[in-house]
Amino acid sequence: MDLSTTYMGLQLRNPLVASPSPLSHTVDGVRRLADAGVGAVVLHSLFEEELREQAALDARIVDRPAESFPEALSYFPEQADEDAGPRRYLSLIERAAATVEIPVIASLNGTTPEGWTDYARAMQDAGAAAIELNIYYVPGDTRVSGRDVEQRHIDVLQRVKQAVSVPVAVKLAPYFSSIGEIALRLDQAGADGLVLFNRFLQPDVDPETFALLSTVVLSTPGDGLLPRTWIALLHGRVGASLAATTGVEDATDVVKCLLAGADVVMSTSALLRHGPQHASVLLDGLATWMRRKGFSSADDLRGLLAVPPGGDESTHERSLYVSALRAANASAYGHW
């Protein structure tokens, strides 16, 4: 049984990728994921805010008062160097890449084009096999146009691509007015991979304390419908690799994503719920299904249920929509 696949030019032993989570905060966590069988690991994100904080700290150290000893200006204090989030992240990349034999992918999370390129290059130098750009931007300013939001993604991608030689993926949100067009624009701008989709934090309201609650809710299998829909539409229409993420709970979800056309299938919530060892459950289930259906390799089933290139995508989606509603109506009437 050949589960190997290619993602952004990287050779993976299988299509299951551990996406960013607390599980990849340590070298031991990365090792546990690798031992469980995943094909690659995307480290937890380094946030743009951390880069700004570190830059401000470095500037304060360099510009310390004149009464400081002159020789102290030639180095950073050991404590600051050890505790710096960005430096710690680079150390994690270096140590993880040296520990496991699978690709270690770094993740940058931010909103602006500035400040990314130097650290993207540093991530590459530390041993990252690729970089995933998580452009987490909620345009709360009502004066910001949709085109400006799209251009921000293009600008960030192009700046990072100019700075590094390793593959670069963009993790997209599902809220663009035209997912297909922004995917094509990013593909043309040089994206090596598109990760569908990012899940934005959606605060809740506490009516007793009159406070906003910031909570992280793990995904469920139903959340996988949207990324599979767009992967099925984009398969064969973009040159970038396609990664499905969100809603991958069991082996059936992995199979569905591959049939839709995903090059790799990413999981976070299931691995957090059940532990890193759940990766082996997902992979064993995939292999069992493939044997039962007569597939000898992951490539044989990839994209079998994608929308055929050259077809009318809008008509295809409309027909599915109408068919689903008719089936739901028929089922409802049948119970009356």
C-alpha positions in Angstrom: 0.0 0.0 0.0 1.6 3.3 -1.2 0.4 6.2 0.9 3.2 8.5 -0.2 2.3 11.9 -1.7 3.8 15.2 -2.8 3.0 18.5 -1.1 4.5 21.7 -2.5 7.3 19.6 -4.0 8.0 17.9 -0.7 8.0 14.1 -0.7 5.8 12.9 2.2 5.4 9.3 3.4 1.6 9.8 3.6 -0.9 12.7 3.1 -1.7 13.2 6.8 -0.2 16.5 8.2 -0.4 17.6 11.8 -1.4 21.3 11.5 -0.5 24.0 14.1 -1.5 23.2 17.7 -0.1 23.0 21.2 1.2 19.6 20.3 4.0 21.2 18.2 5.2 23.6 20.9 8.1 21.3 21.9 10.6 19.0 20.2 9.1 16.1 22.2 5.6 17.0 20.9 6.9 17.0 17.3 8.7 13.7 17.9 5.5 12.1 19.2 3.6 13.2 16.1 6.3 11.9 13.9 6.4 8.6 15.8 2.6 8.3 15.4 3.1 8.4 11.6 2.2 11.8 10.2 3.8 12.8 6.9 4.7 16.3 8.1 4.3 18.7 11.0 3.3 22.4 10.8 4.6 24.0 13.9 2.5 26.3 16.0 2.5 29.9 14.6 5.0 32.6 15.4 2.9 35.8 15.6 3.7 39.1 14.0 3.1 40.7 17.4 5.9 38.7 18.9 8.2 39.9 16.2 7.3 43.5 17.0 7.8 43.0 20.7 11.2 41.5 20.1 12.2 44.3 17.8 11.2 46.8 20.4 13.1 45.0 23.1 16.2 44.8 21.0 16.0 48.5 20.3 15.6 49.3 24.0 18.7 47.2 24.8 20.8 48.9 22.1 19.6 52.4 23.2 20.2 51.9 26.9 21.4 55.0 28.9 24.9 56.3 28.5 25.8 55.2 32.1 25.7 51.6 30.9 29.1 50.0 30.4 30.1 50.5 26.8 31.1 46.9 26.3 27.5 45.9 27.2 26.2 47.4 24.0 28.0 44.7 22.0 25.8 41.9 23.1 22.2 41.1 24.2 21.7 40.0 27.8 21.5 36.3 28.2 18.1 36.4 29.8 16.5 38.4 27.0 18.0 36.1 24.4 16.7 33.0 26.1 13.2 34.3 26.7 12.6 35.8 23.3 9.7 34.2 21.6 11.1 34.5 18.0 14.5 33.2 19.0 12.9 30.3 20.9 10.9 29.5 17.8 13.9 29.4 15.6 15.6 27.1 18.1 12.5 24.8 18.0 12.7 24.6 14.2 16.4 23.7 14.3 16.1 21.1 17.0 12.9 19.6 15.6 14.3 19.4 12.0 17.4 17.6 13.4 15.3 15.2 15.5 12.6 13.9 13.0 12.9 12.6 9.5 9.7 14.2 8.2 9.4 17.8 6.9 9.0 20.4 9.6 7.0 23.4 8.3 7.1 26.8 10.0 4.1 29.0 10.4 3.9 32.8 10.4 0.8 34.4 11.6 0.2 38.1 10.9 -1.7 40.8 9.0 0.7 43.2 7.4 3.3 42.9 4.7 6.1 44.4 6.8 8.2 42.5 9.2 7.8 39.0 7.8 10.6 38.7 5.3 13.6 38.6 7.8 12.0 36.0 9.9 10.9 33.9 7.0 14.5 33.8 5.9 15.6 32.9 9.4 13.1 30.1 9.5 14.4 28.7 6.3 18.0 29.0 7.6 17.0 27.2 10.8 15.8 24.2 8.8 12.2 24.7 8.0 11.2 22.6 4.9 8.5 25.1 4.0 6.6 28.1 5.4 2.9 28.4 5.9 1.5 32.0 6.0 -1.5 32.3 8.2 -2.7 35.8 7.3 -5.2 36.2 10.1 -6.9 39.5 9.2 -10.4 40.5 10.1 -11.2 43.8 8.3 -13.2 45.5 11.1 -12.8 48.9 9.4 -15.9 49.2 7.2 -13.9 51.5 4.9 -11.5 48.7 3.8 -12.5 47.3 0.5 -12.6 43.7 -0.4 -10.0 44.3 -3.1 -7.6 45.8 -0.5 -8.0 42.7 1.7 -7.1 40.5 -1.2 -4.2 42.6 -2.2 -2.8 42.4 1.3 -2.6 38.6 0.9 -0.8 39.0 -2.4 1.7 41.5 -1.0 2.6 39.3 2.0 3.0 36.3 -0.2 5.2 38.1 -2.8 7.5 39.6 -0.1 8.0 36.3 1.6 8.6 34.5 -1.7 11.3 37.0 -2.6 13.0 36.3 0.7 13.1 32.5 0.7 13.7 29.6 -1.6 11.7 27.0 0.3 8.0 26.4 -0.6 5.4 28.9 0.7 1.8 28.1 1.4 -1.0 30.5 2.2 -3.7 29.5 4.7 -6.9 31.1 3.6 -10.1 32.1 5.3 -13.4 31.1 3.7 -14.9 34.6 3.7 -13.7 36.1 0.5 -16.5 37.1 -1.9 -14.8 34.9 -4.6 -12.7 32.1 -3.2 -11.9 30.9 -6.7 -10.5 34.2 -7.8 -8.3 34.8 -4.8 -7.0 31.3 -5.1 -6.1 31.8 -8.7 -4.4 35.2 -7.9 -2.4 33.6 -5.1 -1.5 30.7 -7.4 -0.3 33.2 -10.1 1.6 35.2 -7.5 3.7 32.1 -6.7 1.9 30.3 -3.8 3.2 26.7 -3.6 0.3 25.6 -1.5 -3.2 26.7 -0.5 -4.5 25.6 2.9 -8.3 25.6 3.1 -9.6 26.9 5.5 -8.5 29.0 8.5 -11.0 29.2 11.4 -11.4 32.7 12.8 -11.9 33.2 16.5 -15.5 34.2 17.0 -16.1 35.7 20.5 -19.2 34.9 22.3 -21.3 37.1 24.6 -21.8 36.5 28.4 -25.2 38.1 29.2 -24.6 37.9 32.9 -21.2 39.7 33.1 -21.7 41.8 29.9 -18.4 40.6 28.7 -17.0 39.2 25.4 -15.7 35.6 25.8 -12.7 34.6 23.7 -12.9 30.8 23.4 -11.4 28.3 21.0 -13.8 25.7 19.8 -12.4 22.5 18.3 -13.8 21.6 14.9 -16.3 18.8 14.2 -16.7 16.7 11.0 -19.4 19.0 9.7 -16.9 21.8 9.4 -15.1 19.8 6.7 -17.9 20.3 4.2 -16.8 23.8 3.2 -13.1 23.1 2.5 -13.9 19.9 0.6 -16.4 21.9 -1.6 -13.7 24.4 -2.6 -11.0 21.8 -3.0 -13.2 19.9 -5.4 -13.7 23.1 -7.4 -10.0 24.1 -7.4 -8.5 20.7 -8.1 -6.9 20.8 -11.6 -7.5 24.5 -11.9 -4.5 25.7 -9.8 -0.9 24.6 -9.8 -0.5 25.1 -6.1 -0.9 22.1 -3.8 -4.2 21.9 -2.0 -4.4 21.1 1.8 -7.7 20.4 3.5 -7.9 21.4 7.1 -10.8 21.6 9.6 -13.3 18.9 10.4 -10.9 15.9 10.0 -12.0 13.6 12.8 -11.7 10.0 11.5 -10.4 8.1 8.5 -13.6 8.6 6.5 -12.9 12.4 6.6 -9.4 11.8 5.3 -10.8 9.7 2.4 -13.4 12.4 1.6 -10.7 15.1 1.4 -8.5 13.0 -0.9 -11.5 12.1 -3.2 -12.3 15.8 -3.4 -8.7 16.5 -4.6 -6.6 17.4 -1.6 -2.9 16.7 -1.8 -2.7 16.5 2.0 -5.1 16.4 4.8 -4.4 18.3 8.0 -5.7 17.6 11.4 -5.6 19.5 14.7 -8.7 19.0 16.7 -8.8 15.2 16.5 -5.2 15.0 17.5 -5.9 17.3 20.5 -8.9 15.3 21.5 -7.4 11.8 21.2 -3.7 12.5 21.4 -0.9 12.2 18.8 -1.4 8.4 18.6 -4.7 9.1 16.8 -2.7 9.8 13.7 -2.0 6.0 13.4 -5.7 5.4 13.7 -6.4 7.8 10.8 -3.7 6.2 8.6 -4.7 2.6 9.4 -8.3 3.5 8.5 -7.2 5.1 5.2 -5.2 2.0 4.3 -8.0 -0.3 5.2 -10.5 1.6 3.1 -8.1 1.7 0.2 -7.6 -2.1 0.3 -11.4 -2.7 0.5 -12.0 -0.4 -2.5 -9.1 -1.8 -4.5 -6.8 1.2 -4.5 -3.0 0.6 -4.3 -1.9 4.2 -3.9 -3.2 7.5 -2.5 -2.7 9.1 -6.0 -5.2 6.6 -7.5 -8.1 8.1 -5.5 -7.1 11.8 -5.4 -9.6 14.0 -7.1 -11.9 11.3 -8.3 -14.9 13.4 -7.1 -13.5 16.8 -8.0 -15.4 19.0 -10.4 -14.1 18.1 -13.9 -11.9 20.8 -15.4 -13.7 22.6 -18.2 -17.1 22.2 -16.8 -19.4 24.9 -15.6 -18.5 25.1 -11.9 -21.4 27.4 -11.0 -24.0 25.2 -12.6 -22.5 22.2 -10.9 -22.7 23.8 -7.5 -26.2 25.0 -8.2 -27.4 21.6 -9.2 -26.0 20.1 -6.0 -27.7 22.8 -4.0 -31.1 22.2 -5.6 -30.8 18.4 -5.3 -30.0 18.7 -1.7 -33.0 20.9 -0.9 -35.3 18.6 -2.9 -34.0 15.6 -1.0 -34.5 17.4 2.3 -38.0 18.5 1.4 -38.9 15.0 0.3 -37.6 13.5 3.5 -39.5 16.1 5.6 -42.8 15.4 3.7 -42.3 11.7 4.1 -42.3 12.1 7.9 -45.6 14.0 8.0 
